[in-house]
Amino acid sequence: MGGDFLQTGFGVRFEWGPAGAAHLAREAACLVVVDVLSFTTTVSVAVESGARVFPYAWRDATAAEFAREVGAPLAVGRSAACEDTPWTLSPEAVRRAPFTPRLVLPSPNGSAISAAAEGLPVVAACLRNGAAVGAWLAAHRYGTAERPVGVIAAGERWPDGSLRPALEDLLGAGAVIAALRRNGRTSLSPEAGQAATAFTGSTDIAADVAGSASGRELTDAGFPSDVSIATEADTSTTVPLLADGAFSAAD
């Protein structure tokens, strides 16, 4: 794909999924990953408690080996939580589990996007910390034509593995972009501008996320509290920054 798809010339750019992240990473100075239900929301909950979160793309034997290497417990699937392994991709589970200073969090969407950055700074954003992330990016001089930021909505997957754009991630990305604009970053690509418009145009973010396909799926699976936590808009001032393989609170 040609340079047109890099959104060249704009300080704030927006794309979808790992492929979009890898493409924008060619010119971006920083990437922001947004996976509202649930990777980046869970990262925000864990990091604000003081934990370091190691993203990993798959929950398999290699994930267990990686967890042993970094000396951290491995989060399990939501339904596999037990007394010995209470940490899962559920933000509610992480919030109520005993504190762990290190946690390996498998996620094929959020972790794959983080990996696509190839050494760039990566920030984990969600609806809980969208305003804080936008302010932090502006304060660190990201979001200009010289130091562009790529905001990546993770989306979900159809059964065949193809990308399913997800409303909650569009809104989460829009929250960050709208905050960047409030902090003086007005050079938005049309894609980024429309993501911000989706966020600012919503009259009830919590209801929109809860009523979305992903929100209904999570509620029907027995995890309505995860949806509630994910829509705690702007309740967190913590900015999780990926460094040395793990997300921790940025200065």
N, C-alpha and C positions, 0 to 999 in steps of 0.2 A: 504494500500500500504506500502511496506517495506521501510527500510532506504535508499535503493538505489535511490529512487526518491527524497530524500532530497539533492542530489548532495553533500553529505558529503565530507569534506576534502578540498573543494574549498572556496576561499574567496569571490568570486563574482559568484552569481547563477542567473538563469533566469527561469521564469515560466510564465504561462498564467492564467489570470482570478482569480476570488475569491477563487476557489478551490486550484489553485496553490499557491496563497498567503497564505491561511490557512496552506497548507502543509509546505512551506518553513519557515513560521513563527515559526515552532517547533524548529528550530535551529538558525535562523537568529538573528542578533543583531539590524538590521534595515531593513525596507522595503521601496522600491521606487515604487510608483504607476505611471504608464504611460498610459494616456488616451488622445491621441493627439487631436482627434476630438470628444469631445471638453473639457472634464472636467478639465484635468490638464492644458491645455492651458488657459482656462478661469480663473482657480485658479491663474496662474502665472500673468495674466493681473491685476486681482483684488488685489493680495497681493503686487505687486510692486507699486500699487497706495497708499498703506498703509492700506488696508482693512484686516479684519480677516474674513476668509471664513469657515463657518460651513458646512461640508458635511452631506448629508442626503440621505438615500437610495431610498426613494420614493417621488414622487410628488403627495400627496394625503392629506386627512384631517389631518392625523397625522403630515405631514410636516408643515402644517399651524399652528398647535398647538405648534410644536417644535419651529417654528420661533417666535411665541409669547413668549414662555418661555425664549428664549435667547435675545429677544429684537432686532430682525433683520428682514429686509424685506426678503420675500421668492421669489427666482427667479422662473419665470414662463416659460412655453414652448416658443420656439422661436416665433411661430406665435401668441402667446397670449400677446406679449409685448404691452404696452400702456403707456400713459403719467403717470398714477399713479404707474404702475409697469413696469419700463423700463428694469429691470435686468432679464436676461435669461441665459441659458447655452451657449449662443453665446458670444465669446470673443469680437466681434465687439460691441455688445449691451452693455456689461459691460464697455468697453473702452469709449463709448460715453455717457453713462448714468451719471447722477449726482453722485458724490462720496458718498458712504455710508461706514461708518466705520465697519459695520458688515453685512454679507450677508449669507443667507442659500442657499446652492446650491445643489439641489437634483440631484442624478446621481446613477442609479442602478449598474453601472460598477465601477467607481472610488470610490464611497462611500462604496460600498460593500467590495472592496479590503482594503480600509482604516480600516474598521471595523474588518476585518480578522486579523489585526495585533495584537489585544488583548494586548494593552499596550506598544508595541514596538514603537520606533520612526518611523514615516512615513514621507517621503518626496514626494512632488508632482513634477514630472519631465515631460518635453515635449521637443520638438525640440528647443523651444525658449531658454531654460535654461539648456540643457543637459550638456554642458561643465562646467557650474557653479556648477551643482549638483555633477558631478563627482569629481571636485576639492574639494568641501565642504566635501564630504564623506571621501575622502582620508585624508584631513586635520584633520578630527575628528576620524581617526584611524579605519574607517570601511573598509571592503573589504579584510580582512585577514582571515586566517583559524580560528583564535581565535575570530574574530569579523566579521563574514560573513554578507554580504548584499545580500538581495534578490530583484532583479529587476523584477517587475511584469508588463507585457504588458496586459492591460485590455481586448483588443479585443472587438468585438461586439456580437450581438445575432442573431441567426437565428429565424424565426417565431415561432419555437417550443421551444424557450428558450435556446437551446444549444449554446455553445461558437462558435463564428466565428472568428478565428484568423485574425487580420487586419494588413495590411502592414504598415500603419502609426504608429501603436503602436510597431511593431517590430523595425522600424527605430528609433523611439524615445527611446526605451530601449537600442538599439545599440549605440545611441549617448552617453548615460550615461556610458555604459560599456566601450566604446572606451575612454572616458575621464578618467575613473578610471585607465585604462591601461596606458594612457599617464602620469598619476600621480603616477606611480609606483606599481599599483595593478595588478600583472601579474598572480595571481592564479585564473584563470577563468575556470569554468566548460565548457565542450564542448558546452553545450547549450548557455551559456553566450558568449563564443568566437564566435560562429556562428552568434549571434545577432549583435555583434560588427562588424563582417565581412560584414553583410548585410548593415550596415550603411556606413562603410568606402568604400564599393564597389560601392555605388551609385554615379553616376556622376552628378545627378541632383535631389536632394532630393525634391525640390518643385514640379518638374514635376512628380516625382514618386507618391507623395502624392495626387496631383491634379488628376492624372490619375487613381488612385486606385478606387476600388469599393466604398469605403466610401467617398472619395473626390468627385467623380462624383455624388453620391447621394446627398451630401450636396450642391453642386453647382446647381444641377437640382431642388433642393428644394428652391432655391433663396438666398443661403447664400455663394456665392463665396468668400466674404471677410473673412469669418471665416477660409476658407482653406488658404488664403493668410497669415493671422495672425499666423495660426498654423505652417506655414513653414518659419517664421522669425527666421531662425536658429541662435542660439547663440547671440541673441540681448538682452537677459536679464541676469543679474547677480544675480537676486533674487532667493533665495532657500526657497520655502514654506515648513515649518515644522509644522506637526500636534501636537499641545499641548493644553491641556484643551479643547478638542473637536473642535478646529478650526485651520485652516492653517494660519500662519502668517510668516513674514520674519525671517529666522534664522539669528543668529549672525554670 
